[in-house]
Structure formats: structure tokens, C-alpha cells
Amino acid sequence: MGIRLLIFMCLIIMISALPNREHRNRRDVMDTMKHAWDEVVKTFNDAGDAVVHVFKPTEKSIIDKMADGIKGLTN
């Protein structure tokens, strides 16, 4: 009786371990949706950074660079 139960359990484990096409398709769709959402979040972050840089640039403007160059010549 014990060996039959062991064989039955092994058979159940093997059947559950076999890949199911429906589950694979569902997983692929979920992975695609997750990847698309990550891309949307990245795009919004990049767009937000671009808006911040428009109103608060991190580099000096050309006029500021020219003014610094003139100050450097006079010193």
C-alpha cells in the first residue's frame, strides 16, 4: 500500500510540474504588462526631470558663461 501511495504522489507531482500552455500564456501576458508599466513609469520620471530642468537648469546659461569669462578677464 505504501509503494502505491508513493507512486501516486510522484505521478501527481510530475503532472503538476509539467508546463501548462494556458499558464505560460497568462504568465507571458503578465510579464509584458509589468514591463510596459515599468516603461510608463520610467517615461513619466524622465518627463518630470525634463520639466524640472526647464525651469531650474543645472548648467549655466550661455549668458552666465560669458559673464564669468569677462569677469575672469578683468581679474
Residue frames relative to the residue before (quaternion, step in Angstrom):
aa qw qx qy qz dx dy dz
M 1.0000 0.0000 0.0000 0.0000 0.00 0.00 0.00
G 0.6592 0.5322 -0.3103 0.4312 3.57 0.97 -0.84
I 0.6614 0.5005 -0.3153 0.4612 3.59 1.00 -0.79
R 0.6165 0.5385 -0.3438 0.4601 3.60 1.09 -0.67
L 0.6496 0.5061 -0.3085 0.4761 3.56 0.98 -0.84
L 0.6451 0.5191 -0.3160 0.4632 3.57 0.99 -0.81
I 0.6606 0.4895 -0.3037 0.4814 3.59 0.94 -0.86
F 0.6386 0.5263 -0.3198 0.4614 3.59 1.00 -0.83
M 0.6622 0.4987 -0.3001 0.4719 3.60 0.93 -0.88
C 0.6430 0.5114 -0.3218 0.4706 3.60 0.99 -0.80
L 0.6390 0.5231 -0.3200 0.4644 3.57 1.03 -0.80
I 0.6430 0.5132 -0.3135 0.4743 3.59 0.97 -0.85
I 0.6582 0.5046 -0.3104 0.4646 3.60 0.92 -0.86
M 0.6622 0.5006 -0.3146 0.4604 3.59 0.95 -0.83
I 0.6501 0.5074 -0.3198 0.4666 3.61 0.97 -0.80
S 0.6919 0.4687 -0.2927 0.4647 3.59 0.91 -0.83
A 0.6584 0.5126 -0.3143 0.4527 3.59 1.16 -0.48
L 0.5423 0.6156 -0.4104 0.3982 3.60 1.19 -0.36
P 0.4759 -0.6806 0.4643 0.3076 3.58 -0.91 0.82
N 0.2522 -0.7493 0.5988 0.1275 3.51 -0.97 0.92
R 0.4993 -0.6893 0.4351 0.2937 3.59 -0.77 1.03
E 0.6429 0.5263 -0.3262 0.4508 3.59 0.98 -0.79
H 0.6646 0.4903 -0.3044 0.4746 3.57 0.93 -0.87
R 0.6377 0.5252 -0.3289 0.4575 3.58 1.00 -0.77
N 0.6535 0.5043 -0.3132 0.4696 3.59 0.96 -0.84
R 0.6456 0.5142 -0.3179 0.4667 3.56 0.98 -0.86
R 0.6544 0.5073 -0.3087 0.4681 3.58 0.98 -0.86
D 0.6483 0.5177 -0.3201 0.4575 3.59 0.98 -0.83
V 0.6398 0.5129 -0.3224 0.4730 3.59 1.01 -0.79
M 0.6644 0.4975 -0.3073 0.4655 3.57 0.92 -0.87
D 0.6397 0.5120 -0.3278 0.4703 3.60 1.00 -0.76
T 0.6454 0.5157 -0.3154 0.4669 3.57 1.01 -0.81
M 0.6569 0.5013 -0.3103 0.4700 3.57 0.96 -0.85
K 0.6458 0.5134 -0.3222 0.4643 3.58 0.96 -0.81
H 0.6526 0.5057 -0.3125 0.4698 3.58 0.95 -0.87
A 0.6494 0.5094 -0.3191 0.4658 3.60 0.97 -0.85
W 0.6537 0.5046 -0.3208 0.4638 3.60 0.95 -0.80
D 0.6297 0.5258 -0.3341 0.4641 3.59 0.99 -0.77
E 0.6469 0.5100 -0.3130 0.4726 3.59 1.04 -0.77
V 0.6253 0.5249 -0.3362 0.4694 3.60 1.04 -0.74
V 0.6573 0.5033 -0.3088 0.4683 3.57 0.90 -0.89
K 0.6524 0.5093 -0.3134 0.4655 3.59 0.95 -0.84
T 0.6447 0.5205 -0.3172 0.4612 3.59 0.99 -0.84
F 0.6638 0.4892 -0.3094 0.4736 3.60 0.92 -0.85
N 0.6332 0.5188 -0.3377 0.4645 3.60 0.99 -0.72
D 0.6613 0.4954 -0.3047 0.4737 3.58 0.94 -0.86
A 0.6483 0.5069 -0.3194 0.4698 3.58 0.99 -0.81
G 0.6453 0.5125 -0.3231 0.4653 3.59 0.98 -0.77
D 0.6402 0.5124 -0.3215 0.4735 3.57 1.00 -0.78
A 0.6418 0.5229 -0.3261 0.4565 3.59 0.99 -0.79
V 0.6472 0.5058 -0.3249 0.4687 3.60 0.98 -0.80
V 0.6432 0.5123 -0.3284 0.4648 3.58 0.95 -0.80
H 0.6756 0.4950 -0.3027 0.4549 3.61 0.93 -0.83
V 0.5846 0.5607 -0.3810 0.4458 3.61 1.15 -0.47
F 0.7702 0.3639 -0.1930 0.4871 3.55 0.84 -0.95
K 0.7809 0.1457 -0.0858 0.6014 3.59 1.17 -0.45
P 0.0969 -0.8398 0.5312 0.0564 3.58 0.34 1.20
T 0.4190 -0.7111 0.5091 0.2442 3.53 -1.08 0.71
E 0.6937 0.4104 -0.2729 0.5253 3.58 1.17 -0.50
K 0.5547 -0.5846 0.4676 0.3632 3.53 -1.24 0.42
S 0.4809 -0.6431 0.5044 0.3175 3.53 -1.13 0.64
I 0.6773 -0.4902 0.3529 0.4201 3.57 -1.26 0.31
I 0.6306 0.5299 -0.3402 0.4537 3.60 1.01 -0.77
D 0.6563 0.4978 -0.3148 0.4715 3.61 0.96 -0.84
K 0.6394 0.5152 -0.3304 0.4655 3.59 1.01 -0.73
M 0.6484 0.5024 -0.3190 0.4747 3.58 0.98 -0.78
A 0.6429 0.5148 -0.3243 0.4653 3.60 0.99 -0.83
D 0.6473 0.5014 -0.3223 0.4752 3.60 0.98 -0.78
G 0.6373 0.5266 -0.3277 0.4574 3.59 1.04 -0.74
I 0.6538 0.4981 -0.3095 0.4781 3.58 1.00 -0.80
K 0.6337 0.5164 -0.3315 0.4710 3.58 1.00 -0.81
G 0.6486 0.5238 -0.3139 0.4544 3.56 1.01 -0.78
L 0.6492 0.5120 -0.3166 0.4649 3.60 1.07 -0.68
T 0.6854 0.4824 -0.2892 0.4625 3.60 1.01 -0.78
N 0.6607 0.4980 -0.3239 0.4588 3.61 1.10 -0.50
